[in-house]
Amino acid sequence: MSDRIIVALDQPNLAEALACARKLAGHAGWVKVGMTLFYREGPAVVAAMRDLGFEVFVDLKLHDIPHQVEGAARSLGALGAGMLTVHASGGAAMIEAAVRGAREGAAAAGVHPPAVIAVTVLTSMDADALASVGVTDTPADQAAGLAALAKTAGADGVVCSPQEAADLRALLGPTALIVTPGVRPAGADAGDQARIATPAAALAAGASHLVIGRPITDAPDPVAAFEAIAGAL
């Protein structure tokens, strides 16, 4: 079960991220590198995490015209990332371009291609937040529609909140990756997340991977926090 937990490294620089990652090496199988860390440190952070033995989920949520996204995905694919994200709302042509670019980049570098995962509705958004940007569907309906689009466009799976995981598992089938942020152990602070669940509940709903950051990385003993969460699954 520990390989189904992706530890979100949201530290502001490589030195702090490495300090945390070194503690978790040999315990966690996956780490997530997001915008804050990647934009500060660049591709070197992915290489550093791979050198420690981690699979790396590069979560940059690509969203641009297909040509730009294809080029970005090609660069990320060449880094040996295990997963990368695009916004499903970018449309089918953009998702197809990301898949194509990721595979081409990986092939050129001689590494395994990353899974391309489409972000449906951010876990920080609720119905009111969606309405404020002109989306009248509920988060669940919006996520389902975007997930269906992503599947048709060749994405390997989706990012959704735990609350949509069961419906999207039924929609996408047993082999799709369903990555769920917004996962918090019972009693943990929800932070900036609006649609959350416990790790066990998220897995029971159909998630393939859980993204968990601050409950592990901000703990006095990150390894103990990780093992406690993994042991309860």
N, C-alpha and C positions, 0 to 999 in steps of 0.2 A: 504493500500500500504506500510505502514511502515514496516510490517513484511516481505516484500520482499527485504529489504535492510539488508545486512550483513556488519556490521562495522568491518573493519580489524584492530585489535589491534596489531600494529607492534612495540609497545614500547619494550625497552630492558629488562625490569624486571617487576615483579608482582606488585610492589608498584606503578609504573607509569601507568601500565595497569589498575589497580584498580581505580586509581584516575580518569582516563578518563571514565571507565565503570560506576562508581557510578553516574557521571553526566548524562549518557545516560540511566540509568535504568529507566524504566517506559516510555521511548520514543522508543528506538530501541528494537526489539525482538530478534535479532541475533547478535552475535559477532563471529569473526574469530580469532582463535589462530593458528598462524603459527609456522614455525621452530624456529625463533629467540626466541620467548617467551617460547615455549614448551621446547626447549632444555636447556634453562636457569632454568626454574622453575618446569618442569615436570608435572605430573598429577594434582598437587595441583592447577594449574592455571585453569584447567577445572572445578574443584570442586568450586573454588572461583567464577567463572562466573555463574555457575548454582545456587549458593547460592544467587546471585543478581537477579535471575529470568530470565537469558538469556538462549536461546538455543545456543549451542556452535558448531561451524563448525571447526573441528580440521583438519587443512590443512597441513599435513606432506608429502603428495605426495609419499606414500609408493611405493617402486620399488626395488624388490629383488627376490630371488627365492621364489616360492609359499609357501614353508614351513615357511620361515621367515616372509613373509607378512601375512600369516594366523595368526601366533602368535602375531604379532604387532596389527593386526585388532582386535583380540580377547581382547587384553588389552585395546584398545581404546573403544571397544564396552561396556566393563564393566564400563567405566567412565561415561556413560550416554551422550556421545556426540550425537548431532543431525545429523551430517554429518561427513564423513571422506573422504579423497581423496587417490586415487592410480593413478599411471601413466598408462594410457591405453597402452602405448608402452611396458609395461611389459608382455603383452600377455593374452590370454583367461584363461589359467590355473591359472595365478597369480590373475587375477580379481575374478575368481570363489573362490579361496582360501580366498581372502579378504572378500567376501560376507559371506562365511561360518564362518570364524573366528569372524567377527563382530556380527553375529547373535548368535553364541555360547557364546561369552563373555557377551552380553547383557542378554541372557537368564539366565546365571549363576548368574548375579548380580541382576536380577529381574527388569531390566529397559528396556525401549523401544529400539529396535535395531536402530543403526544409518543408514542413507542412505549412500550407498557407491557410490561415484561420481568419475568418471574416467576423468583424465586430458588428453585433446587431444593435443593441441599445445599451449605452453606458450604464453601469450599475449606480452611478451617481444621479441618474435621471429617473424621475417618477412621471406620472401622467401630467401633472401641472407643468413640469419642465419640458416635456414633449410638446404640449399645447403652446408653450411660449415660442416655439420655433416652427409652428404651423402644422404639427403632426397631431391629428385628431384621434388616431388609433390609441388603444391602450398599449402600455409597454409590451404586454404579452402578444397582442396582435401584430404590432410593429416588428417585434423580434421574429415571429413566425414568418411573416412575409419576406423579411430580409434573409432569413435562413434558407427559405426555399429558393430565392434568387441566387444565393451563394452556392448552393448545391448544384443548381443548373449550370453555373459558370465554372464549375470544376474545383471549388475550394475543398479542402480536406476536412473542414469543420467550421465551428463558429465559436465566438465568445458571447456568452450571455450570462445573465444573473442566475443564481440557483433557482429562482422562482419560475424561470422559463425552461429549466433543464429537462423536465419530464416531457413537456410538449414537444420540445425540439428533438429529443431522443426518438420519440415516436415518429416524428416527421422525417428525420434524417437517416434513421436506421442504426443498426448495432455497431457499425464500424466507424462512424463519423467521430471526430474529435469534438468534444464539447468542453470548453475551458471556461471555468466559472470563477471570476473575481467576486468580491463581495462575500467572502467566506470568513467567518469569525467564530472562534470557539465560544461556547455559551458564557455569557457574562462579559465578553470583551466589548470595548468601545467600538461603535459602528463607524466612527470617524466621518469621512465624507461620502460614505456609501448609503444609498437609499433602499436598495433591495438586496437583502442579505440572508444568509442561512448558516447553520453550523456545518462543519466539514462532513460529518456523517450524513446529515440531511441532504447536502448537495450531491454526494456520491449516490445515495439511495434514489435521488431524483433522476439520475442518469448522467451526471458529469463524468468525464473521463479524467480530467485534471482540475485541481484546485489551485488557485493563485492566492497565496497567503503571504502578507508582508509584515506589517508592523507587529502583529501578535508574536511573531518569531524574532524579527530583526531588532525590535526595541526591547525585547525581554532581557533581564539581567543575565540569563544564561540561554542564548539562542538554541544551543543544541538540546538542552533539556526541554525547552518549549516545543521544538520541532518533534522530538521523540514522544512527548506527551500527546501531541495532536495525532501523529502517525499511529501511536499505540491505541488510540481510541477509535480508530476507523474499523 
